[in-house]
Amino acid sequence: MAKKSTIKTPKKAEFVKKKTTKVSKEEIELLKNVGKRLKEYRKKAGYSNYEYFAYENDISRPQYGKYEAGANIQLNTLAKILKALGISLEEFFKGFN
């Protein structure tokens, strides 16, 4: 007879809970301003529709829409988007408060 496998699966309580961090009102406002600026530059680049821009540049369309709405964005993702728009980080944040 073959031996039974003794692999033990963790119970629900053994999984590590994901640590959530609260976002301040200032941070929320900053992210909304980043989203507005993304939308502004996208339109300047000739894309009237965010979905078309995202599709053309291999970015998740639903996620890009969230970025323009003020969702949290990683720096490398922002850099990829700005590269597709043909602008630098410095230009993007010029006059940004």
Secondary structure, DSSP 8 states (H G I E B T S, - for coil): -----------GGGS---------HHHHHHHHHHHHHHHHHHHHTT-S-HHHHHHHTT--HHHHHHHHTT----HHHHHHHHHHHT--HHHHHTT--
